[in-house]
Amino acid sequence: MIIFIDENDENIRLDNYLSGMFSDISRSKIQGFIKDGKVLVNGLEKKPAYTLKIGDKVEFDKLEDEEIKIEPQNIPLEIVYEDENMLVVNKPSGMLTHPTSIERTNTLVNALLFKYGSNLSDINGEFRRGILHRLDRNTSGLLMVAKNNLAHEFLSQQIKDRAITKKYRAVLKGNYNGDSDRIEFPIGRHPKQPHKMAVVPVKDGGKESITILKVLERFKEATYVELTLVTGRTHQIRVHTSYMKHPVYNDTLYGAGEGRVKTEEQVLQSYYLRFTKPVTGEIIELEIEPDEKLNKVLTYYRNRRN
């Protein structure tokens, strides 16, 4: 398996990164694989504590007795845009973007393999065929997929250059102070809970993270907002809004608790994309309607206000 490290995974220790991918294997065993030279980074052996960098090529055969196979599954996909080189799918809430060693079925990649087979980029290995960027399991919305490696490299460069516009809708807990905001706090891996991210000083590994917030509608106990990503760190919106004491509604991982309206975790949707199309250079703009979770929460608070 070959994996290329993107900005979401930089500054993570090699053993921690692989432990997150293979959560059914002990960390000590992962460290043993690394020390035995079964994991290479850019063709070289590294120590378990090696800090990953953007563009690093992590390479290994298999880290368990049974080889992991990703099976195609006939899962319906909502395709918002498609051409010969790429597509944009509206990922539903509750679906993983790609498999893990624990969950190997019912992910977006399983569905993509059924529909497109080998007609997907393989730069990021079998676990992430076609995947350019990710959405959290319970975040819905627009997600780009590359059909070939040329398109993958072209679109990845746009992501790296911050040339792609990504906008989200969310309901936040509480009444947000102010009509707009530029939230600019560095984000890194949580020092005590590695499955979470947190605002972390740059000197301790935090990376520049910028989110533009605009209030769309106010309620007594919640605020409907638009969020534009300037950077694209893991869990960026969820971490920034939580740090501002207004976590995303129902985001129990980042402190929101369960609100009056029950939903499948965070009420957050990637609803707008603007990017340059591979090969032709045409500008593509895509926008989708609010999803079921957003409509459910907004309807509840609008009815209470009226």
C-alpha positions in Angstrom: 0.0 0.0 0.0 1.2 3.5 -0.8 -0.2 6.6 0.8 0.8 10.3 0.2 0.5 12.6 3.2 -1.6 15.7 2.7 -2.1 18.7 4.9 -4.6 16.9 7.1 -2.0 14.4 8.3 1.2 16.4 8.5 3.0 16.8 11.8 1.7 13.5 13.1 4.1 10.8 14.3 4.5 7.9 11.9 3.4 5.4 14.6 0.4 7.5 15.6 -0.7 7.8 12.0 -0.6 4.1 11.3 -2.2 3.4 14.7 -5.1 5.5 13.6 -5.4 3.7 10.3 -5.1 0.2 11.9 -6.9 0.8 15.1 -7.2 -3.0 15.7 -3.5 -3.4 15.9 -1.7 -2.3 19.1 0.6 0.7 19.0 3.6 -1.4 20.2 3.0 -3.8 17.3 2.9 -0.9 14.9 6.1 0.4 16.3 7.6 -3.1 15.8 6.7 -3.1 12.1 8.3 0.3 11.7 11.5 -0.7 13.5 11.7 -3.9 11.4 11.7 -1.9 8.2 8.3 -3.0 7.1 7.2 0.7 6.7 9.2 3.0 4.4 8.9 6.8 4.1 10.1 8.2 0.8 11.9 4.8 0.3 13.8 5.0 3.6 13.4 3.4 7.0 12.3 5.8 9.7 11.8 5.8 13.5 8.3 5.5 14.9 8.6 9.1 16.2 9.3 10.4 12.7 7.0 13.5 12.0 5.2 13.2 8.7 5.4 16.0 6.2 3.2 17.0 3.3 4.1 14.9 0.2 5.7 12.1 2.2 5.3 8.7 0.5 4.4 6.1 3.1 4.8 2.6 1.8 4.1 -0.9 3.3 2.8 -4.2 2.2 0.5 -5.3 5.0 0.5 -4.9 8.7 -1.6 -7.8 9.7 -2.0 -11.5 9.0 -5.1 -11.1 6.8 -4.7 -8.9 3.7 -7.3 -6.1 3.7 -9.4 -6.0 0.6 -11.8 -3.2 -0.3 -14.9 -4.6 -1.9 -17.1 -2.7 -4.4 -20.7 -2.1 -3.1 -23.8 -1.1 -4.9 -24.5 2.0 -2.8 -26.5 4.9 -4.5 -24.5 8.0 -5.2 -25.7 11.5 -5.7 -23.5 12.9 -8.5 -23.6 16.7 -8.6 -21.0 17.1 -11.4 -19.1 14.7 -13.6 -16.8 14.9 -16.6 -14.2 12.5 -18.1 -11.6 13.3 -15.4 -13.4 13.9 -12.2 -16.7 14.0 -10.4 -18.2 15.8 -7.4 -20.5 13.7 -5.1 -22.9 14.8 -2.4 -21.8 12.6 0.5 -24.5 11.8 3.0 -24.1 12.3 6.7 -23.2 9.0 8.4 -21.0 7.7 5.6 -17.2 7.4 6.0 -15.2 8.9 3.1 -12.9 5.9 2.9 -12.4 2.5 4.7 -10.3 1.9 7.8 -9.0 -1.4 9.1 -12.1 -1.6 11.3 -14.7 -0.4 8.9 -14.2 -1.8 5.4 -17.7 -1.5 4.0 -20.4 1.1 3.3 -18.0 3.9 2.7 -17.8 6.3 -0.2 -14.9 4.4 -1.7 -16.8 1.1 -1.7 -19.6 2.9 -3.7 -17.1 4.5 -6.1 -15.4 1.2 -6.8 -18.7 -0.4 -7.7 -19.6 2.4 -10.2 -16.2 3.3 -11.6 -14.0 0.2 -10.9 -10.4 0.9 -11.9 -11.3 4.3 -13.4 -10.2 6.1 -10.2 -6.9 7.6 -9.3 -4.7 5.4 -7.2 -2.2 7.9 -5.9 -3.4 7.5 -2.3 -3.6 3.7 -2.5 -6.5 1.3 -2.4 -8.0 2.7 0.8 -8.5 6.1 -0.8 -9.1 5.4 -4.5 -10.1 8.7 -6.2 -10.2 10.6 -2.9 -8.7 14.1 -3.0 -10.0 15.4 0.3 -12.3 14.2 3.1 -15.4 15.0 5.0 -16.0 13.7 8.5 -18.4 10.8 8.8 -21.3 13.0 10.0 -20.6 16.0 7.8 -22.5 15.9 4.5 -22.0 17.6 1.2 -19.7 18.2 -1.8 -16.6 16.1 -2.2 -14.3 16.0 -5.2 -13.2 12.6 -6.7 -10.4 12.1 -9.3 -10.8 9.5 -12.1 -7.2 9.5 -13.0 -3.8 10.4 -11.5 -3.3 13.5 -13.8 -6.6 15.0 -12.6 -5.7 14.0 -9.0 -2.4 15.9 -9.2 -4.0 18.9 -10.9 -6.8 19.2 -8.2 -4.4 18.5 -5.3 -2.2 21.3 -6.4 -5.2 23.6 -6.3 -6.0 22.5 -2.8 -2.4 23.0 -1.8 -2.4 26.5 -3.4 -5.8 27.4 -1.7 -7.2 28.0 -5.1 -10.4 26.1 -4.4 -13.3 27.8 -2.6 -15.1 25.7 0.0 -18.1 27.0 1.9 -20.1 25.2 4.6 -23.4 25.8 6.3 -23.8 25.0 10.0 -25.9 25.6 13.0 -23.9 26.7 16.1 -24.8 26.3 19.7 -25.8 29.7 21.3 -26.1 33.2 19.9 -22.9 34.1 18.2 -21.5 37.4 19.1 -21.1 39.6 16.0 -22.3 39.3 12.4 -19.0 38.1 10.9 -15.6 36.9 12.1 -12.2 35.8 10.9 -11.2 33.0 13.2 -7.5 32.5 13.0 -6.0 30.1 15.5 -3.4 27.4 14.8 -4.7 23.8 14.9 -2.8 20.6 15.7 -3.3 17.2 17.2 -4.9 17.2 20.7 -2.0 16.7 23.2 -3.9 14.1 25.3 -6.6 12.8 22.9 -5.0 11.9 19.6 -8.4 11.2 17.9 -9.2 14.9 18.3 -7.7 18.2 17.0 -7.3 21.3 19.1 -6.1 24.9 19.0 -2.3 24.4 19.6 0.5 27.0 19.7 2.7 27.0 16.6 5.7 26.2 18.8 3.9 23.0 19.8 3.1 21.9 16.3 0.0 24.0 15.5 -0.5 24.9 11.9 -2.0 28.1 10.4 -5.7 27.7 10.3 -8.2 30.4 9.1 -12.0 30.2 8.9 -14.3 33.1 7.7 -17.7 33.1 9.5 -20.8 35.0 8.4 -24.1 34.9 10.4 -27.1 34.0 8.3 -29.8 33.8 10.9 -30.1 34.1 14.6 -32.2 32.3 17.2 -32.3 32.5 21.0 -30.3 29.3 21.5 -28.6 28.8 18.1 -27.0 30.6 15.2 -27.2 29.7 11.5 -23.9 30.5 9.8 -21.9 30.2 6.6 -18.2 29.2 7.0 -15.5 29.6 4.3 -12.3 27.7 4.7 -9.1 29.6 3.9 -7.1 26.6 5.1 -8.3 23.0 5.3 -7.1 21.4 8.5 -8.7 18.3 9.9 -11.9 19.2 11.9 -11.1 22.9 11.3 -14.6 24.3 11.5 -15.5 22.1 14.5 -12.3 23.1 16.4 -12.6 26.8 15.6 -16.2 27.2 16.5 -15.8 25.1 19.7 -12.8 27.3 20.7 -15.1 30.4 20.2 -17.5 28.8 22.7 -20.1 28.2 20.0 -19.5 24.5 18.9 -21.4 23.1 15.9 -24.9 22.0 17.0 -24.9 18.4 18.3 -21.2 18.0 17.9 -20.6 15.9 21.0 -16.9 15.3 20.3 -16.2 19.1 20.5 -18.4 20.0 23.4 -21.8 20.9 22.0 -23.7 18.1 23.8 -27.1 17.1 22.5 -29.4 19.9 21.6 -33.1 20.0 21.7 -33.3 18.7 18.2 -31.8 15.3 17.8 -29.6 14.6 14.8 -26.8 12.3 13.8 -24.0 14.4 15.4 -22.8 17.7 14.0 -25.1 19.9 11.9 -22.6 20.8 9.3 -22.7 20.7 5.4 -20.2 21.4 2.7 -22.6 23.2 0.3 -20.4 25.2 -2.2 -17.3 24.4 -4.3 -15.5 26.6 -6.8 -12.6 25.1 -8.7 -10.7 24.9 -12.0 -11.6 21.9 -14.1 -8.7 19.7 -15.1 -7.4 19.9 -18.7 -9.8 22.7 -20.0 -9.2 25.3 -17.2 -12.9 26.0 -17.0 -14.2 27.4 -13.7 -16.8 25.2 -12.1 -19.2 26.5 -9.4 -21.5 24.1 -7.5 -24.0 24.7 -4.8 -26.5 22.4 -3.1 -29.6 22.9 -1.0 -29.5 22.5 2.9 -29.6 18.9 3.9 -32.1 17.0 6.1 -30.3 17.8 9.4 -30.0 21.5 8.7 -33.7 21.7 7.6 -34.8 19.8 10.7 -33.0 22.1 13.2 -33.8 25.3 11.3 -37.5 24.4 11.1 -37.6 23.8 14.8 -36.1 27.1 15.8 -38.0 29.1 13.2 -41.3 27.6 14.4 -40.4 28.5 18.0 -39.6 32.0 17.1 -42.9 32.5 15.2 
